[in-house]
Amino acid sequence: MFFTRLISGVVLLALSLFFVISGGYFIGAFTLALSLIAYYEMAKALNILQKKPLMVLGFFSVTVYYLLLMFMQGNSGMWLVMTACLTVIGFLTVYVISFPKLNVTDIQGSLLAFIYAPVMLSFLPLTRYLPEGAYIVWMIYISSWGYDTCAYCVGTLTGKTIGNHKLFPKLSPKKSLEGIIGGVIGAAIIAWLYGRFVVEPHSGLSEVSFILAGIAGVGALIAQVGDLAASAVKRDKDIKDYSNLIPGHGGVLDRFDSMIFTAPITYFLARIFLFNING
């Protein structure tokens, strides 16, 4: 299992590197594929796969959302908001037409499946499309995967020495206060080093190391919420993994659960503190 998980992780990292570095349509198409799979996984978990009108509308809306994002890139804000609003209207229209075959829980599940992964993950390419986005986009990975690695290492070390304080024993028995603190600090340190030795010397951004460290620290805290939120749904629905698409990791929602939360946080903090972009 360890080697299967390791190999899958390396392949996934390589794919992410290729698409994120390539940018443009490549990262948009990559995130679209992830979002369609994630929508399916959440719909399956929430028992709405058999609701065909909702599924068709959901897949259609996700696709349109990402096509607008890809082809308009930095100028897609209004169109993305419009698409999201029309999707909500569309789901409720289907609900009205199909009543009482569909219930309000079906609509709630469809909306959650649409917003939770597709909309939230769209901030990955949106961050890449920012000025100097080729550098800033990696903050999403540092805040999520970097945090995970540091939290695991610190949690394991303290567990064998001073012991761990479990914060969410029923939801995630392996999570500890020490691991969370270590993960947040570790992500911030990685971000500072990345800013000092990569971003500042090679990009148009200067003296941003501490800002990046702060963004990573906040993102890491939010990453923990994303991880626990995905676990809460699985516990509530009594499932182990969202799917078995990624050997050793589960599904897209299992592997990208923290990134789903860190992507929008990184985007908004970058706009506020790095680029001072209004509107």
Order of alpha helices (4+ residues) and beta strands (2+ residues): alpha-alpha-alpha-alpha-alpha-alpha-alpha-alpha-alpha-alpha-alpha-alpha-alpha
